[in-house]
């Protein structure tokens, strides 16, 4: 392994304490994806995916395939680079989304494309947002990208790092 001088014993360091408790961690790996309902002037109702952390996708040789795994997935299912001004594309029926409005206002949102789930969580909805969705024929613009907070939204769009896809959305109460 390394350079060992003959005649001298190899000094071995043993780890005697575990770095963590035995077994698998009870806490799941969480990237921190959150859904934010928004109104985009000229484009209507949107769901902006906020992700404080990102996960890169690389080839076996280390070549960067995607600087953001979420973008890699949504673009694989027809999303395109978002350009300004924001204009919705025709609905991509490979996608599906359902929003169950709950009494506590957390609201359960599920977004997926074909056999892939992109988001399964909650999303608060401001007053009037569901009416925008209905006015657009029960569709919504899904916007993704390495958007750490809503304050980063404009910078990510201007840098060309966001994606968009128009998806059908079913809302139930």
C-alpha positions, 0 to 999 in steps of 0.5 A: 500500500504505502512505502514500508521500510523493512524491519519496522513493524507497521503501526496500525490505528484501530477505530474502536468507537462507531461514528454513529449508532448501529444500523441505518439512520432513522432520518431520511436523506432530505434534499429540502424541496418545497413547493410555492404557489405563485402568480406569474404576471402574464403567465398565470398560476405557477408552482415554483419548486424551492430547493435550498440544496441541490444534488449534482449528477455525474458520469462515472468518469466525473464529467458533470451531466447536470448541475442539478438532479431535479432539473435533469429529471424534469427536462427528461420529461419535457420541461424546457429552459425557462426564458423571459418573458415567461410564457406557458407552453401547451400542456404536457400530458405526461405530467400529473399533479393533484392538490388536496386543500386541507382545513389546516392550510398545509394542503397536500401536493403530489407532482409526477411525470409518467412513473416518476414522482417529483414532489410529494409534500405540502404547499400553502395556497394564497387566496385567488390562486385556485381561481387562476388554475381554473381559468387556465383550464386546470393547468399550472406552470411548474418552474424548477431550478436551483432556487434556494429561496424566493429571493433567488428566483429572478437571478436564477431565471436571468442566468438561464438555470430554470426550467418550465413545463405546463402541467394538468392540476386536479384540485380537491377539497 
